[in-house]
């Protein structure tokens, strides 16, 4: 799927990041990741893999905080959210 998107967006010559999300990537199975990287680099030689470090909802939460910024959120809300997400990530590591 990543390679199809890279082609459609005409990003084959860009150093694109391919973010891997989901439980299957928590195992850190290096041969599996190497195969994904090799396949991706056939299409985009400068591509690199990035393992998602936060739950997918993190982006939505951060966007929500940006929209509320200054009105009802405390100034350190983003820092608090990031700390909570890092703690979540640490608890999910094998």
C-alpha positions as protocol buffer text, in pm:
chain_id: "A"
residue {
  index: 1
  type: UNK
  ca { x: 0 y: 0 z: 0 }
}
residue {
  index: 2
  type: UNK
  ca { x: 283 y: 242 z: 84 }
}
residue {
  index: 3
  type: UNK
  ca { x: 450 y: 187 z: -251 }
}
residue {
  index: 4
  type: UNK
  ca { x: 124 y: 252 z: -439 }
}
residue {
  index: 5
  type: UNK
  ca { x: 77 y: 577 z: -250 }
}
residue {
  index: 6
  type: UNK
  ca { x: 438 y: 681 z: -308 }
}
residue {
  index: 7
  type: UNK
  ca { x: 391 y: 627 z: -681 }
}
residue {
  index: 8
  type: UNK
  ca { x: 56 y: 810 z: -696 }
}
residue {
  index: 9
  type: UNK
  ca { x: 197 y: 1108 z: -510 }
}
residue {
  index: 10
  type: UNK
  ca { x: 505 y: 1104 z: -733 }
}
residue {
  index: 11
  type: UNK
  ca { x: 734 y: 1083 z: -433 }
}
residue {
  index: 12
  type: UNK
  ca { x: 968 y: 815 z: -567 }
}
residue {
  index: 13
  type: UNK
  ca { x: 1268 y: 1052 z: -562 }
}
residue {
  index: 14
  type: UNK
  ca { x: 1193 y: 1198 z: -219 }
}
residue {
  index: 15
  type: UNK
  ca { x: 1334 y: 1076 z: 112 }
}
residue {
  index: 16
  type: UNK
  ca { x: 991 y: 969 z: 229 }
}
residue {
  index: 17
  type: UNK
  ca { x: 912 y: 833 z: 575 }
}
residue {
  index: 18
  type: UNK
  ca { x: 688 y: 526 z: 583 }
}
residue {
  index: 19
  type: UNK
  ca { x: 519 y: 508 z: 922 }
}
residue {
  index: 20
  type: UNK
  ca { x: 441 y: 156 z: 1042 }
}
residue {
  index: 21
  type: UNK
  ca { x: 147 y: 136 z: 1281 }
}
residue {
  index: 22
  type: UNK
  ca { x: -36 y: -152 z: 1440 }
}
residue {
  index: 23
  type: UNK
  ca { x: 25 y: -447 z: 1664 }
}
residue {
  index: 24
  type: UNK
  ca { x: 208 y: -651 z: 1401 }
}
residue {
  index: 25
  type: UNK
  ca { x: 501 y: -407 z: 1420 }
}
residue {
  index: 26
  type: UNK
  ca { x: 538 y: -424 z: 1798 }
}
residue {
  index: 27
  type: UNK
  ca { x: 734 y: -747 z: 1771 }
}
residue {
  index: 28
  type: UNK
  ca { x: 1031 y: -562 z: 1616 }
}
residue {
  index: 29
  type: UNK
  ca { x: 1088 y: -861 z: 1387 }
}
residue {
  index: 30
  type: UNK
  ca { x: 1395 y: -731 z: 1202 }
}
residue {
  index: 31
  type: UNK
  ca { x: 1381 y: -970 z: 903 }
}
residue {
  index: 32
  type: UNK
  ca { x: 1016 y: -872 z: 851 }
}
residue {
  index: 33
  type: UNK
  ca { x: 1101 y: -500 z: 869 }
}
residue {
  index: 34
  type: UNK
  ca { x: 1397 y: -553 z: 635 }
}
residue {
  index: 35
  type: UNK
  ca { x: 1165 y: -707 z: 374 }
}
residue {
  index: 36
  type: UNK
  ca { x: 926 y: -413 z: 401 }
}
residue {
  index: 37
  type: UNK
  ca { x: 1212 y: -165 z: 368 }
}
residue {
  index: 38
  type: UNK
  ca { x: 1359 y: -350 z: 69 }
}
residue {
  index: 39
  type: UNK
  ca { x: 1024 y: -350 z: -110 }
}
residue {
  index: 40
  type: UNK
  ca { x: 967 y: 16 z: -35 }
}
residue {
  index: 41
  type: UNK
  ca { x: 1315 y: 112 z: -152 }
}
residue {
  index: 42
  type: UNK
  ca { x: 1255 y: -59 z: -486 }
}
residue {
  index: 43
  type: UNK
  ca { x: 1006 y: 223 z: -549 }
}
residue {
  index: 44
  type: UNK
  ca { x: 1163 y: 503 z: -341 }
}
residue {
  index: 45
  type: UNK
  ca { x: 1535 y: 447 z: -280 }
}
residue {
  index: 46
  type: UNK
  ca { x: 1549 y: 723 z: -17 }
}
residue {
  index: 47
  type: UNK
  ca { x: 1261 y: 583 z: 190 }
}
residue {
  index: 48
  type: UNK
  ca { x: 1298 y: 504 z: 556 }
}
residue {
  index: 49
  type: UNK
  ca { x: 1075 y: 319 z: 799 }
}
residue {
  index: 50
  type: UNK
  ca { x: 945 y: 480 z: 1117 }
}
residue {
  index: 51
  type: UNK
  ca { x: 769 y: 279 z: 1386 }
}
residue {
  index: 52
  type: UNK
  ca { x: 472 y: 464 z: 1533 }
}
residue {
  index: 53
  type: UNK
  ca { x: 557 y: 551 z: 1893 }
}
residue {
  index: 54
  type: UNK
  ca { x: 212 y: 666 z: 2001 }
}
residue {
  index: 55
  type: UNK
  ca { x: -140 y: 534 z: 1965 }
}
residue {
  index: 56
  type: UNK
  ca { x: -313 y: 650 z: 1645 }
}
residue {
  index: 57
  type: UNK
  ca { x: -549 y: 870 z: 1847 }
}
residue {
  index: 58
  type: UNK
  ca { x: -253 y: 1088 z: 1951 }
}
residue {
  index: 59
  type: UNK
  ca { x: -268 y: 1294 z: 1634 }
}
residue {
  index: 60
  type: UNK
  ca { x: -636 y: 1369 z: 1682 }
}
residue {
  index: 61
  type: UNK
  ca { x: -576 y: 1463 z: 2046 }
}
residue {
  index: 62
  type: UNK
  ca { x: -294 y: 1701 z: 1954 }
}
residue {
  index: 63
  type: UNK
  ca { x: -502 y: 1862 z: 1678 }
}
residue {
  index: 64
  type: UNK
  ca { x: -786 y: 1906 z: 1926 }
}
residue {
  index: 65
  type: UNK
  ca { x: -552 y: 2075 z: 2171 }
}
residue {
  index: 66
  type: UNK
  ca { x: -426 y: 2305 z: 1895 }
}
residue {
  index: 67
  type: UNK
  ca { x: -783 y: 2406 z: 1813 }
}
residue {
  index: 68
  type: UNK
  ca { x: -857 y: 2479 z: 2178 }
}
residue {
  index: 69
  type: UNK
  ca { x: -523 y: 2648 z: 2248 }
}
residue {
  index: 70
  type: UNK
  ca { x: -553 y: 2936 z: 2483 }
}
residue {
  index: 71
  type: UNK
  ca { x: -927 y: 2909 z: 2533 }
}
residue {
  index: 72
  type: UNK
  ca { x: -989 y: 2622 z: 2773 }
}
residue {
  index: 73
  type: UNK
  ca { x: -668 y: 2421 z: 2784 }
}
residue {
  index: 74
  type: UNK
  ca { x: -390 y: 2481 z: 3034 }
}
residue {
  index: 75
  type: UNK
  ca { x: -60 y: 2594 z: 2880 }
}
residue {
  index: 76
  type: UNK
  ca { x: 111 y: 2264 z: 2958 }
}
residue {
  index: 77
  type: UNK
  ca { x: -165 y: 2043 z: 2812 }
}
residue {
  index: 78
  type: UNK
  ca { x: 45 y: 1941 z: 2509 }
}
residue {
  index: 79
  type: UNK
  ca { x: 339 y: 1850 z: 2733 }
}
residue {
  index: 80
  type: UNK
  ca { x: 110 y: 1650 z: 2963 }
}
residue {
  index: 81
  type: UNK
  ca { x: -39 y: 1465 z: 2665 }
}
residue {
  index: 82
  type: UNK
  ca { x: 304 y: 1389 z: 2518 }
}
residue {
  index: 83
  type: UNK
  ca { x: 428 y: 1257 z: 2854 }
}
residue {
  index: 84
  type: UNK
  ca { x: 122 y: 1033 z: 2882 }
}
residue {
  index: 85
  type: UNK
  ca { x: 177 y: 902 z: 2529 }
}
residue {
  index: 86
  type: UNK
  ca { x: 543 y: 830 z: 2599 }
}
residue {
  index: 87
  type: UNK
  ca { x: 442 y: 640 z: 2913 }
}
residue {
  index: 88
  type: UNK
  ca { x: 188 y: 446 z: 2706 }
}
residue {
  index: 89
  type: UNK
  ca { x: 455 y: 361 z: 2451 }
}
residue {
  index: 90
  type: UNK
  ca { x: 695 y: 241 z: 2721 }
}
residue {
  index: 91
  type: UNK
  ca { x: 425 y: 17 z: 2868 }
}
residue {
  index: 92
  type: UNK
  ca { x: 356 y: -139 z: 2525 }
}
residue {
  index: 93
  type: UNK
  ca { x: 717 y: -227 z: 2446 }
}
residue {
  index: 94
  type: UNK
  ca { x: 797 y: -599 z: 2459 }
}
